[in-house]
Amino acid sequence: MTTSEYLTQHRERFEAELIEFLSIPSVSTDPERSGDVVRCANWLADHLRGIGLEHVEVLPTNGHPIVYAENLDAGEGAPTVLFYGHYDVQPVDPLNLWTNPPFEPVVRDGKIFARGATDDKGQVFLHIKAIEALLAVEGRLPVNIKLLIEGEEEIGSTHLAPFVKENAAKLACDSVLVSDTSMFAPGQPSIVYSLRGMAYMQIDVQGPNRDLHSGSYGGAVQNPLNALATIIAKLKDEHGHITIDGFYDDVKSLTEQERADLAALGHSDERLKADVDVAELFGEEGYSSIERLGARPTLDVNGILGGFTGEGAKTVLPARVMAKISMRLVPHQKHDDIAEKFTAHVKSIAPAGVTVQVQDLHGADPVLVERDSPVMHAATQALEETFSAKCRFTREGGSIPVVLLFDQVLNVPTVLMGFGLNNENAHSPDEHFDLSNFHTGMRAVVRYHHLLAAAGR
């Protein structure tokens, strides 16, 4: 039996096991779910032992545990691959917008619907099944494998950095493999070579010492909501250009080749508008939508809190309001530098009559991966052979801070080989994962490991 035949023979079992994995509500940000997060880690560790990995650990941190496993039977002459993924998932709110309960997975139209289906449990699990197939059919893995699967990615990987630094020797490898990104389009395999960073900020605006009647005080006292709206309006101009002094100073411009590669992806503005149901797109002038989606920095308001938002009317000037704002950063911007510039800019444009405080909640620097490396060539070939389509290089608009951590601590290249799709509702209701990509992804991973083994260290 070949690995391909094994994967075909066990399709239904793999999907049933994925449903079991997805049924565990491992929401890392919810303290009431901490027991479920631990239960998920133990389930995963038991499953790894069940497929034949002998060295499996559930390692405690000061937060949620890390699942670690390894198989080094390929020997010192074979490459060592560190696979990284996460078993924690996003919260499910708003619950009423889910077609089915988020932790009761269902399959509809060839897709599996559940929280974590594509981010990242489904993608993690296809790697595990690829390893199972190799062990079951060939008796050993063609490369040495180490798996690092954490439970805090959705809350900023708080305890991962110290773990990686303290265990650099344990995690030593020749390359890192990550599947927490997306394919460009259905049937279009792609490899992400750049990830945007993040600066996530909070603005607090304090006005009077209590909420005020708008009839008695309006016109004489600064309304903190009005002040906050003024601040937000001055962060970008009508052309989508961010107005923070020095914001673009360190931005690494796209090369002509990169712009050509992005254009070759065949991105459709009309398809994007239809997907999100808007009449027009908006962004920084001078750049195409595909460039703005991953290769240019952004600034977006993620939430505003303040004043009366209930049913009916209440004429009130709120005493205190707040906004959360995220900025996606591109090479070679730095989170600390942008956070400092943002803070200075906000305070410089704050209207009179209010006190403004700015907090840097969290952030990460962007990542740029070398495209011309042996591991990238192996990944490209594996994807092209299994998907029967040319593999493209893309830039991802999101952030995966651990990739920069691996680069700095382990000093090895990372391959971002994603099998999800951008429209699969990660972080939103009705998250799902296309099962054809789930199964084809297993074959791509098997082929990738064989190509790495053939190339040697």
C-alpha positions, 0 to 999 in steps of 0.5 A: 500500500502507498501513502496515497492509498492509505490516505484515501482508505482512511478519509472517513476516519480522519474526518470523524477524528477531526470532528472530535478535535473540533468539538473541544471548546479550547477558547484560550481567552476565556478563563471559564474554558481553561479546563477545556484548553487543558483537555484539548492539549491532552486529547492531542497528546493522546492522539499523537501517541496513538499514531505512533509517536513515542516521545510526546509531552504536555508541557505546562507554562504559566498559561495554557500548556504546550504539546510537544512531540518528536520522531528522530528515527531518520537519523543525523544525516536527515533534515529535521523539520519543526512543525508549529501550530496551535490548538486554541481557538477564537471566541465564538461571539456573536453566537446567534450568527452561527448556522450550527453551534460552533463546537458541534461540527457539521459537514455541508457542501464538502466543508466542515463548519466549526470554530477552529476548523481552518484556524488552526485545528484543521490545518494542524490535524492534516499534518498529523494525519500525514505523519500517521500515513508515513509511519503506517505505510513506510514504518519510519519518517523520511525526515526527523520531525518535531511538533510544537503545538501551543494553546495561546496563539489567539491571545498573543502567544504570551508564554511561547517566547520564553519557552522557545528561548529556554528550549532552543536546543530541544527545538533545534532544526533545519527548518520550520513548517507552519500551516496557519496561513491561506491559499490564495484561491481555491485550486491555487496553491501558494506560499506566504513569504511575508507577514505583516506585523501589528501595533494594537493600541487603545485610546481612552478619553476622559471628559467631565467627572460624570455623565452629563445631560446633553441639554444642560451641558451640551455646547459648554462642555467637550463631549468625549465621544466627539473628541474621540471621533475628531482624533480618529478622523485625523488618523487618515486622510481621504486618500487612505493615507495614514497621517501619523508623522514618520509612519512610512519612514521605514516601509520597504517598498515592493520591487517591480518583480514583487508587484508583477508576482502579485498581479499574476495572482489574478486578484479580482476586485469584483470578486472581493466586493461580492464576497464581502457584499460592498459596493466599493473598495477603499484603501491607500491610493496608488496601490492595487487591492492585492498590494494593499491587502498584504504589502502595505501598512494599515490603520483600522478602528476595531471598536469604540465604547462609550455613551448610550447604545441601548434601545430608544433615546438617552440624551447624555454626554458620556464621561469616558470613552474608548477606542481600540485601533490596530495597525498592520505593519510591513517590513521594515517597520517596528512595532515599538517605533510605530506605537511611540509615533502613534501615541505622540500623534494622538496626543498632539491632535487631542481636542481641548477639554478632555484628557487622553491616554494611549496604551500599547496593548500588544504588537509584533514586528513583520516578517520577510522570508527568503524565497530562494531557498532549498526548503522553499523549492521543495514546498513549491514542488510539493504543492504543484505536484499535488494540486496540479497548478502553479504555486504562487508567492503571496503576502499575508495581511495577518500576523504570526509573531512566532515566525519572527521568534523562530528566525531570531532564536533558531536561525532557520528558514520558515515555510508558510504552507497554508491550506485554508482560504481567506473566505473561510470565516476564521475569527467569524461565525460559521468558520469552515474548512474545505475538506478537499484542501484538508485531504490534498494538504495531507498529500502535499505534506507527505510529498514535501517531507520526501523531497526534503529527505531527498535533498538532504541537510 
